[in-house]
Structures are given as C-alpha cells and as structure tokens.
C-alpha cells in the first residue's frame, strides 16, 4: 500500500459508534432492566434479545449494504452511558468492520428493519473483541437503523474557496474538525489516518473509509502535498486539502494517477516518530 501511494497509484483503502466509548460521553438516563432482558423481549437464535420501541413502516425492509447509517444509545449494565446519539448524531458504519470488532452490534443492525427502533440486550461475549475499555458486562443498545448510506460525500468545492488557508507552496486547506490539540507529526512520522481523495471532476479515486480500514502510512514516502499538509494537524483533527498538481502527481509521468488539482479529506488519529 505504501509503495503504491508513493508511486502515485491509487490504493483503495468506519469504525462503529462504540469506538468512542473509551472517552467520556454525556450521560443518558439508563433504561431498566440492564442486566437481562425483560420477560416480553424477543430472543433471537444468536442469544440476543430485543423489544420494539418504535415500529418501522415495513418490517421486511432490511439494510443490506456495506455501509449502514444508524443511531445508537448504549449503556453497560453498570448504568454508564457508553454512546449517546443525541450528542454524536447518526453514525455511518462499515458492517464488515463491525462484524470483526463488535459482532453483536453488527448482528443487531442487520436484524433491525429500516426505520425501526429496538432496544437490544447483548451479553459482553457477543461484542468481543469489543471497543477500547469495554467492561465485561451486558450492554443495552437503543438502536434505530436509518438505511444504507455512502460514508464518503463529494466535496462541494473542488477548487480552494476564498476562505481557505494557503501556504507558500500553493497548498490550500480548511479545518473541518479540531481535535484536542497537542503534538504534531513530522515529515518522517508514520501516521494513522482515514482519508478520501477526489480528482478535479469530483471522482473519488482513493479512500480508506470505503475499505473500512484506517491506513498507516510513512509520510516520507508520500506526495509532497501530504508531506507538507499532514504535519499541520494534531491528533483528532480533520482537514480538507486542495493539492495542486505540482505537489501531487503531475511530476510523475507514465502512471495512472490523476493529474491536476486533487482534494483530500484527512483525519489524523495517531502517529509515531519512529522510523518505519
């Protein structure tokens, strides 16, 4: 993957809602019971159970795409709120990633009709390997499945807007979301990111998000626009970069990389300054 990006050949690369559960979230009143489902709950063949809080329009309409949008309020059996959809909003999750990381949640999403809200009781074993810091306790999830949705939306501006920040090299960028701040990577860092890239016609040519897998990349092997832009970011930041051709692939003839101005949305999760 690193070599392909270094040469300019696109390498196609969501975490679920519970990935944020290691961080404090605004508490919600916990439903009862928490330890086990009530007598009127419907038990599934997988050993999970649910009650319908709000029926959907069509009980046979299930979301079956790779990426599904949903809302989830989550509590562990000790009453702690683990996810708050009123705070975070809807999530577009990769069912494949959820199936590997939190299989019980993935099964609940695939079993809930579109537009329906169900309260699910899921034992900890059904969520393993689980999210960071997950306690070995049952979980209750108020889940609404909204439908299939692409996790990547084409930017509405394919050239730098007037309010974009610019560097002397011609790189332009906007801050989409600020993280907590702190240390920044250097050009020799290996970074852990999600990213999507579009060409000048708005065609998506590369995305870690559509693959459902964050990318770990050594900056020194990547295009100059990334080497300059990513060190402007701190952990948790999301930036949009407009990278002119001379900082991207225009100087790399003889390959299939897109030429001209490119747009990249990048979220920086972590980095290491150790040599790759």
N, C-alpha and C positions, 0 to 999 in steps of 0.2 A: 504493500500500500504506500509506504513511504517513497519507494523508488518511482512509482507511477506518478505521484504528485510532484516529485522533484523534476521529472521529465515533462510534466505538464499534461499527462494523460489523465482524464477524469477517473477517479476511483469512487464508485458509488458506496457510500457508506450507508422510544420516549419512556423515558422512564415513567413508571406509573406514579400515581398520586402519593403512594406511601413512601416514595423515596425522600420526601421532605419531612418524614415523621421523626427524624433524628433531631430536628430543630423545633423550637417551641412554636406552637400554633395557638391561636385564640381558642379558649375552651368553649365547648358547647354543652348544654345540659345532656347528661348521659341517659339513654333510654334504659328501660328495665323490661326483662331481666338482662344482665350482661353475661353471666357465667354460662347459661344454657338457654336454648330456645324455649318458648312457651309451648303449652300443650297443643295450641291450634296452629303451630308452624308446620309447613310442608317440608318433609325431609326428602332430600334428593338421593339418588343412587350413590353419589360420591360421599355421602355422610354429612353434607352441609344442610342447612335448613333456612327457610325464609317465610316471611309473611308479606303480603302485598299491601303497601301503604297507599298507593295510587295506581289504579289500573291504566294500562296503555290503551290506545284506540284499537289496536289489532294484536291479539295475543300470539299470533303466528308470525309476526314480523320481527325477525331477529337480525341484529347487525352481524355481518359475516366478513367484513373487510379486514385488512391487515391493521388499519388504524381506526379506533373507535373513540368517539367523544362521549364522555360521561361525567357525572358529578358524584362525589363520594364523601360522606362524613363518616369518620372512623373513630371508634373507641376501642381500647383494650379493656379487659374485664376488670381492671383496677379503677376504671372510671376516667382514665386520662384520655383526652381528645388527641388522636394521632393524625387526623387530617380534617380540615374544615373547608368545605367547598364554597361557603359564603365568603371566605377570606381569599381563597386561591382561584375561585372561578372554575369553569369546566376544564377538564383535562383531556387532551388527545393522546391516547396511549397506544403503544405497539403491543398487540395481543401476543405476538411471539416473544417479546421481551418479558411481558408479564407472566407468560406461561413458564418461563425459565426461572424468574425471580420470585414471583408470588402467585403460584398456580391456582390457589383457591380464589383469589380475586379475578383472575382471568376466566375461570370457570363460571363465576357469578355473572360477569359481564356478558359472556356468551349465552347464558341461560335466562337473562332478563330481557323481555321484549322491549323494543324501541318505544320510548315514551313512558315506560312503566317505572315506578319507584318501588323497590323492595328493600326490606330490612333483612340482612343476611347475618346468620351466626356461623362463624367459621373457626374451627379449632386451630391452634397455632401450627400444628403439623401440616395443615393444608396450605399454609402460607410460606412454608420453608422453601428455599433458604431465607426468604424474608427481606425486610428492609433494615437499614442500619439502626442498631439499637433496639430491635424488636424484642419485647418481652415474650417469654414462653407462656402466654396466656391466650385464651379465646378472644376473638375480636368480633365486634358488631359493626356492620357496614350498612349505612343507608345509601343505596345505590340507585341512581337514575341513569339509564342508558339513553343518550341523545341521538345516536346514529353513527354512521360511517363518515369520516372526515379526513381530508388530507392534512397532515401535520405541517406542511410547508406551503405558505402563501406567497405568490409572486409579489415582489415589492412594487408599490405604485409609482415609484420614481426610479428609472433605470439610469439616470444621469444625476450627478450630485445636485441637490437643491441649494438654494441660496444660503440657507442657514447651516449647511454642513461645515464642519471644521476641516481645514486643509493644512497639509504640510508642504514644505518647500519642494518636495519631490513630485507633487501632483496628487498624492494620495488624499482622498476625502473620506470623512466618516461622520457618523452620528451615534450618540449613545442611546441605545434602545432601553436599557435597564441597567441601573447601577447596583453593584453588589456592596458588601460591607467595606470595601477598600482594602488597603494593605499592600503587601509586596507585589511587584510586577515581574513577569518573566523577562529574560534577556534573549538575545538572538541565538544563544547557544542552548536555550532551555528545550526540554521536551514537554509539550503541552497536551492536556486532556481537554477536548473540546467537542461541542456539536457545531456543525456548520452546514450551510447550504450555499450554492453558487449558481448564479444566473448569467447568461450571456446578454449581449446588447439588445436582443429581441425578446428578452424575458423568458427564455427557455432554461429550465432547471437542468444543469448538466452534472451536478455533483452534490450529494447530501449525505451526511452521517445520520440524519434523522430518518430518512426513508429506509435506511438499512436497519434502524433500531439499535444502533451500536455507536457509542461515543468513540471518537478517534484519538489515538495517542500518537503524536507526530513530533519529530525533531524540527524545530523552526529553521535550523541552518540548512536543511535540505529542501526548503520550500521556496516559492516565488518571492521576489523582493518585496512585493506589497504586503505579504504576510509577515515577513521578517521585520518590516517597519511597523506594521499596524498592531499585531498581537501584543508586543511589549507595551503598548499604551493601555492595556487592560489589566485589571486585577481580578482575582477570583470572584466569580458570581456576576461579572459584567457581561452584558450582551451589546455588541456593536454591529452597526451596518457599515461596510466599507465599499467605496467605489474605487476600484483599482484600474488605473489607465493601462493601456496595453504594454507600454514600455516597462511597467512594474509587474506585468503578468507574463503572457506567453508570446508577445509579438516578436521577441528576440530569439525565439526557439522555433526556427523553421523546420519543416519536414515532419511535423507530428499533427495529431488530430485535435489538439487543444483549441478551444475557442479563442479568437483574436479580438482585439479592441477592448473597450471598457467592460469590466466584469463587476458584478455586485455580489458581495458575500455577507451573509449574516453569520456571526460567530458568537458563541457563548463559551467563556472560559471557566472550566470547573476546577482545574488544578494544574500544577506544573512542577517539574523537577529541574534543578540546575545541574544535575549530574550528567556527565557525557552519556549519550545513548549507546 
